[in-house]
Amino acid sequence: MSGVCNSLSSCVNFLLRTIFNPLLAVLIAISVVIFFWGVVRYIASAGASEAKINGREMILWGIVALVVLMSIWGIVALVSSTFFGNSAYGSYTSSSVSTGSNSMPTERNGGCTAISGNC
């Protein structure tokens, strides 16, 4: 780990990529399974009031878990890119898209721009 952790930024990036991302992905998968299991229980209840309520609660908690986990993922990505200048979720590079004189994005393709048609 010492070769990977040369600075605080590289340590945070390493921890996000190796621990946080996989853990969050597993938790999101579990919440999706809980949601769909609740849907199955709700449909299979066939009018039984108690089973229908349990299925509805599982659906609700599955959705709540998805929203909370995705919010955590977004907040961590925002904080990581803001304070450490890097992102464990991929980065956008401006080298593939430039803005022309009319401020509309144009693809760079060997000097040929898609909007102007100068090819």
C-alpha positions as CSV (number, residue, x, y, z in Angstrom):
1,M,0.0,0.0,0.0
2,S,3.0,2.3,0.5
3,G,3.5,2.5,-3.3
4,V,-0.1,3.5,-3.9
5,C,-0.3,6.0,-1.0
6,N,2.2,8.6,-1.9
7,S,-0.1,11.5,-0.9
8,L,-3.4,12.1,0.8
9,S,-5.1,12.4,-2.6
10,S,-3.8,9.0,-3.8
11,C,-4.7,7.4,-0.5
12,V,-8.2,8.6,-0.6
13,N,-8.5,7.6,-4.3
14,F,-7.1,4.1,-3.4
15,L,-9.5,3.7,-0.5
16,L,-12.5,4.8,-2.6
17,R,-11.6,2.4,-5.5
18,T,-10.7,-0.7,-3.4
19,I,-13.1,-0.5,-0.4
20,F,-15.8,2.1,-0.7
21,N,-17.0,1.5,-4.3
22,P,-17.2,-2.3,-4.0
23,L,-18.9,-2.1,-0.6
24,L,-21.4,0.4,-1.9
25,A,-22.1,-1.6,-5.0
26,V,-22.8,-4.7,-2.9
27,L,-25.2,-2.7,-0.6
28,I,-27.0,-1.3,-3.7
29,A,-27.4,-4.8,-5.1
30,I,-28.8,-5.9,-1.7
31,S,-31.3,-3.1,-1.7
32,V,-32.4,-3.9,-5.2
33,V,-32.9,-7.5,-4.2
34,I,-35.0,-6.4,-1.2
35,F,-37.1,-4.2,-3.4
36,F,-37.8,-7.0,-5.9
37,W,-38.4,-9.5,-3.1
38,G,-41.0,-7.1,-1.7
39,V,-42.6,-6.8,-5.1
40,V,-42.8,-10.6,-5.3
41,R,-44.2,-10.9,-1.8
42,Y,-46.8,-8.2,-2.6
43,I,-47.9,-9.9,-5.8
44,A,-47.9,-13.3,-4.3
45,S,-49.9,-12.2,-1.2
46,A,-53.2,-12.9,-3.2
47,G,-55.3,-10.7,-0.9
48,A,-53.8,-11.6,2.4
49,S,-53.7,-8.3,4.3
50,E,-50.6,-9.0,6.5
51,A,-48.5,-10.4,3.6
52,K,-49.5,-7.4,1.4
53,I,-48.4,-4.9,4.1
54,N,-45.1,-6.7,4.6
55,G,-44.4,-6.7,0.9
56,R,-45.3,-3.0,0.7
57,E,-42.9,-2.2,3.5
58,M,-40.1,-4.1,1.8
59,I,-40.7,-2.2,-1.4
60,L,-40.6,1.1,0.5
61,W,-37.4,0.2,2.5
62,G,-35.8,-1.0,-0.7
63,I,-36.5,2.3,-2.4
64,V,-35.3,4.3,0.7
65,A,-32.1,2.3,0.8
66,L,-31.4,2.9,-2.9
67,V,-32.0,6.7,-2.5
68,V,-29.8,6.9,0.6
69,L,-27.0,4.8,-0.9
70,M,-27.0,6.7,-4.2
71,S,-27.0,10.0,-2.3
72,I,-24.0,8.8,-0.3
73,W,-22.2,7.8,-3.5
74,G,-22.9,11.2,-5.1
75,I,-21.8,13.1,-2.0
76,V,-18.5,11.2,-1.7
77,A,-17.8,11.7,-5.4
78,L,-18.5,15.4,-5.0
79,V,-16.3,15.8,-1.9
80,S,-13.5,13.6,-3.4
81,S,-13.4,15.7,-6.6
82,T,-13.7,19.0,-4.8
83,F,-11.1,18.5,-2.1
84,F,-8.7,16.1,-3.7
85,G,-9.0,17.1,-7.4
86,N,-9.5,13.5,-8.5
87,S,-12.4,11.2,-8.7
88,A,-12.6,7.5,-8.2
89,Y,-15.6,7.5,-10.5
90,G,-13.8,8.5,-13.7
91,S,-13.1,12.0,-14.8
92,Y,-14.3,14.2,-17.6
93,T,-11.6,15.5,-19.8
94,S,-12.1,18.6,-22.0
95,S,-9.7,17.3,-24.7
96,S,-12.4,15.5,-26.6
97,V,-14.9,18.4,-26.7
98,S,-14.2,22.0,-27.3
99,T,-16.4,25.1,-27.6
100,G,-16.4,27.0,-30.9
101,S,-16.9,30.7,-31.3
102,N,-20.7,30.3,-30.8
103,S,-20.1,28.5,-27.5
104,M,-21.7,25.3,-28.6
105,P,-19.7,22.1,-28.0
106,T,-18.1,20.6,-31.1
107,E,-16.2,17.3,-31.5
108,R,-12.5,17.5,-32.2
109,N,-11.7,15.2,-35.1
110,G,-8.4,16.1,-36.6
111,G,-9.4,19.8,-37.0
112,C,-12.8,18.9,-38.4
113,T,-15.7,20.3,-36.4
114,A,-19.1,18.7,-36.5
115,I,-21.0,22.0,-36.4
116,S,-19.1,24.1,-38.9
117,G,-18.4,21.2,-41.4
118,N,-14.9,22.4,-42.1
119,C,-13.5,19.0,-43.0
